Amino acid sequence: MLNFWKQFRAVTLVLAPCLAAISTGCGFFPPLNQCTTNCTTTTDFMYVANTSNTSASPPSIAGFSLTTTTTAATTTTAATSTLALAATSGSAYSLGYIPASMSITPGNKFLYVASLTGGIYVYAINSNGSITVQNNGTAVASGFIASAVQVDTTGAYLIVAGASLSTTNAVMTVYSIASSTGLLTSLGSLTVSKPGASNRLTIAANDVNVFLTLGTGGTEAFTFNSTTGALTDVGNLAVLSSTNADQSVTTNPSGTFALVTETGTAGVRVLTIGTNGGLTEVSGSPFAAGTGPTGVLVDSSGTYVYVTNRTSNTVSGFVLGANGTLTAISGSPFATGTTPIDIAEDATGMYVGVVCNGGGQDLEVYSFDATTAGKLDAAASATTGTDPTLPIAIAATH
């Protein structure tokens, strides 16, 4: 009997650390809060650019993991999904410049950040979602103020919009991307034909059509040659009045429509993309959103459109019709935090992230309602640092 108790005590001492931390798992003991049968777990990442420039809250990028555990339906239970939102290791990552926008390469290898204080910076995205500055922390492109960046769908090119030091017109520059290092090589620049401060740009899925919003200057259209890297200014073909200010632009996945948010109309314009990249407004456009429409997103299915209304503190949701018309989703607009300014969809197509510039919950993540198609339900939220962090942009892994 004495030998038995000695053996029991020895086993207990070996297992004690596992038994004390069994909720986190230990070898053959699965975590109590982790699904182990009939389920799948996926993790992707979102990054938020913070523009605050104080000693308590310097400019930074905040990284977040979105871990989804999905349990399949059985004969007696429905399928369920749970989301865990957490800061990535080392977040937030301090910057020595003021960020403006971000773009991630298709393979999720590099994150590019445009700087309002000059140039483009690149970060490697590590397997755990943390980011590491490249090029010894030096800008990989400089000599201009960058306001918008976008990587093409192949990951071979980066297009940058900004202002040079010698003209008031926006300047577009095309760079080739070194696949191993993320370093950039300039393939040429062009000065936009119409004056205006560049806000946001988008490259359509065909990698041919490129659009740039210019505030009161409207929306400029370009064509891109992915063989030579040449960018051609098609011209300003959007229907605008001098009181409007174009904020953001995106296209649907099939590349048939461009969608532009405008503060002057408090709405979103939908324009058909012509064979030459020119824009023709669809019947009924602009479609009313809330006040201060800013960010715009077409979901990966091409079915739904979401617009952040920074003055209304809401997101307007629409169904995108085959002819480009927008019809409000039931329950729209959806409440957000203060001053929602940008929006992105995660890689799974299950969540939408919204960044709010007014403090409080800086990042808000929404899931899609199970019964009302396209409706957004609050799923998780987080701060991106010591408020006010003044977030301006969000980017999600693909």
N, C-alpha and C positions, 0 to 999 in steps of 0.2 A: 504493500500500500504506500509506503514511504517513497519508493521509486516512482510510483505513478504520479504522486503529487510533485515530485521533482521534475518529471517530464512535462507535466501540465504547466508548471511555473515557467519552464524554459520556453515552451511554445508561446505562452502568454506574453513573455518579455519580447519575443521576436515580433509578434503581431500587434503589440501595444500601439506603435505609431500608426499602423493602418487602422486599428479599431478607433483610435482617437480622432482620425481624420477621414473616416470612411465616406463622408459625404463628398469628398473630393476624389475618391478612388485610390486604390493602392494595389498595383499588380493585378491579382485575380479578383479583387473586390471592385465592382463597377460603382461609380458615383451614384448616390441615391437620387440625385436630381437629373440624371442623364438617361435618356431613352436607350434601351439596349436591344429591343426586339421590335420588328415590324416598323422600323422608323429610319429616317435619314437625317443627317445634319449637314448644313452648308454654311459657309462663312464667306462674306465679302466685305468690302470696306468703303467708307465715305470719308472725304476730307473737306474741311471747312477753312477758308481763308479769312483770318481776322485782321482788321485794319487798324485797331486801336494802337496808339503810339504813346503810351505812358510808362512810367517806371513800374507800376503795378501790373500793367497789362501791355507788354510790347507786342508788335506785330508777330503773328504766328500762324501756323497751320495746325489745326486740331484733327487728329485721326480717330476714326471709330470703326469697330468691327460690328457687323450685323450677323449674328449667329442664329440660324433658324433650325429648329428641330421639328420635323414633320412626322407624325404618326399616321400610318395608312389606316383607312377605314376597314372595319371588320363586319361581320354579319350582324353585330349588335351595337357597334359604335361608329360614329362618323369620324372622318379624318380631322385631325387637329394640327395646328402649327403654333409654335411659341417663338417669340423673338427675344433675344438677349442683346442689348446695346451696351457696348463697353468701349472705353478709351483704349487706343492701341498703346503699346509699350513706348514710353518716353513722351507721349503727347502731353501738352502741346509743344510743337517744335518752333523755337524762337527764330525769327527772321531778322536780317539787318536791313530790311527794305519794306515798303508798303505794298502788299499784294493787290492785284486787281481781278484776275481770273485764272482758271486752271484747266488743264486738259491732261488726260491719261492715255497712254498708248494702248492700242487694242489688246496686246498681250499682258497688260498690267505690269509692265517692267519699269516704266518711267512716268513721273509726274512733272509736268511743266507748269511753271508759275510766271505770269506776267507781272512786272513791277511798275508801279506808278512813279517810283523814284529812279527808274532806269533799267531796262534790259530784261532778259529772260534767265531764269534759274531752273535747274533740273535736279530731281531727286530720284533715287532708286527706291522702288517699293519692295520691301522685304516680305518674306513669306508670312510673317506674323502681322503684316499691315503697317509696321513702322516704316519710316522713311529716312533715307540717308542722303545728305546733300552731296552732289557730285562736283567734279572740276575744282576741288579744293575750296568749295564755297564761293567761287567766282562766277559771275554771270557768263552763260554760254553764248550770249548775244548782247550787245550793249550799244550805247550811242543814241538811244531814243527812249521815249516814254512809251511803255507797252500797256495797253488797256484790255486786249483780248487775244486769246490764243486758242487754236484748235488743231488737233492732230487728225490727219485723214484716216480713212478706214483701213488702209494698209499698214499704217504705222511708219511709212517711209518719209512723210513730209509733215512739217509744222508750218501753219500760216499764222502770222502775227499782224495785228492791227494796232496802230498807235500814232504817235506824233513825232515828227523829227524836230530837231532844234532849229530848223531853218524855214519852216512853212507852217501855216495854220491849218492846212488841209491834212486829213488823215493819210497815213502811209501804210501800205500793205507790203509785207515782206514774206517770201517763201524760203524755207530752209529745208535741206535734206537732213535726215536724222541718222546718225551712226548707230546701228542696231546694237552694238556691244557696249558703247559708252554713253549714248544719249547726247553726245556732242552735236552741234549744229554747224552746217555749212550754208552760207547764204547763196541762193540761186537768183537773187535779184529783187528789186523793190519797184513799186509804182506809187505815185501820188494820186489819191482819189480825186476824180474830176470835180466833185462838188464839195464846197466847204462844209465842215461839221466835225464835231468831236466824236471819235469812234467809241461805241458802247460795247456791243457784243457782235461776234461773228459766228457763222455756222457753215460747215461743209456738208453738202447733201450726201446721201449714202452712195450716189453714183461717182463721187469724187470729181465731179465736173462743175457743178454749180456751187458758188460761194456767195454768201450774202452778209452784208455789214450794215448795222444800224448806226446812224449818224446824228441822233437826237433830232433837232429841228431841221437837219439836212435830209432827213428821210431814210430810205433804205437803198443801198447801192448793190447792184448785182455784178458778179464777175463769173468768168469761166476759167477753169483750171485744167491745164494739160499735165497729166500725171506722168507722161513720158519725158517731157522736157523740164517740168517744173514751172512753166510759164503761166502767169496770171494775167487775164485780159479784163479790163474794165468795160462791162456791157453798158453801164449807165444807170441813172436813177429813174426807174420806171414805175415805182410805187405811186399811188394816188394819195397826195398829201396836201395839207394846207399849212400855212406858215405858223399856225398856232399849235400844231401837233409836235410831239417829241417822241421819236421811235426809241424804244429801250432795248428790247431783246428780240432775237429772231431764231427760229428753228424750222426744220422741215419735217414732214412725215416720213416714215421709213421707206416708202416707195418713191419719194422724191417728186411727187406731183404737186404738192402745195408748200408754200412758204407762209409761216405764221409770224406776225409782228405785233408786239405789244406797243400801245401808244397811250401816253398820258393825256394828250389833248382830247381824245375821243373817249377816254376811260374804257377802252375796249381792245379787242384783238382783231387785226386785219388778216384775212385769208386771201392769198393770191396764188393763182395758177402759175406754175413755172413753165415757160415756153421752151421750145427746142433750142433757142439761143440764150437761155437763161433769163430772159425778160419776164417781168411780172405783170399779170393781169388780174385785177381784183374780181372776186366772185360776187355773185348777186347776194345782197343782204349784208355784205361787209361794210364797215366794221361791226363786230358783234359785241354787245355790251358785256363788260366784266364789272369788277368793283372799281373803286377810285384808286388811282396810282398803280395801274397794272405795270408789272416790271418783268419778272421771269416768266418764261413759257416753256412747256414741256409737252411733247406728243409721246405717249407711252409706246413701248416696244411693239405692241400689236397694231399700232396705227389707228386705234379705235377712239382713244380718249385724249383730250387736251386739257391741260391744267395751267392756270395763270395765277401768279402771286400778286395780290393787291396790297401794296405796301401802306396805303393810307387807310384802307378798310380793315386791315388785319384779317384777311381771308384769302382763301384760294378758290377761284371759280373753276368749276369742272364742266366740260362739254363732251358731247359725242360728236365726232367728226364724220360728216356724211360723205358719200361718194362724190358729191358735187362740190364739196368744200364747205358746206353750211355747218354751223355749229348750233347744237341744241343742248340746253342746260341739262345736266345730270340731276336726277331727283335728290333734293337735299342741298344742292349747291346754292350759295357759296358755303365753304367749310371753314370753320373758325380756326385761326392760327394764333401764334404769339404776336408780339408787337413788331410791326414793320417787316413782314415777310418780303424777302428781296430776291431769292434765287431758289431753284428747284431742280432735283435730279431723281432719276429712277435707279434702283439698285439692279445688280446683275441678274437676280432671280426673277425680276419682274413682279415681285410680290409687295414691294414697298416703294414709297416716295419720300424723299427727304427734303425738308424745307428749312432754309436758314433765315433767322429773324434778326434784323439789325438793331432792334430797339431794346435789347437786354432781356433778362429773365431766362427762359428756355431758348437758347440760341439755335439749337438743332431740334427739329421736331420730325419724327418719322411716322408715317401713316401707312396703314394696310388697306387693302381693297375689301369693301364690305362683301360678306358672303351671300347676301340676298339682293341688294340693290346694285346693279351693274355700274361700275365706275365710281361709286361713292367712296370717299375716303374716311377711314376711322383712325383716330389717334391710337398709336401703338407704343411709342416710347419717346422720350425727350432727354436732352442733356444740355449742360452749359459747355461752352468751348474754351473756357478759361475764367479769369477773374473779370467779371463784368465791370464796365462795359467793354466787351471784346470787339464790337462793331463788325460782325462777319459780313462779307460782301459776296462770297461765291461758294459753291459747293461742287464737288466732282465725285463720281462714283466709279468703282472698278467695273469692268465689263463682264 
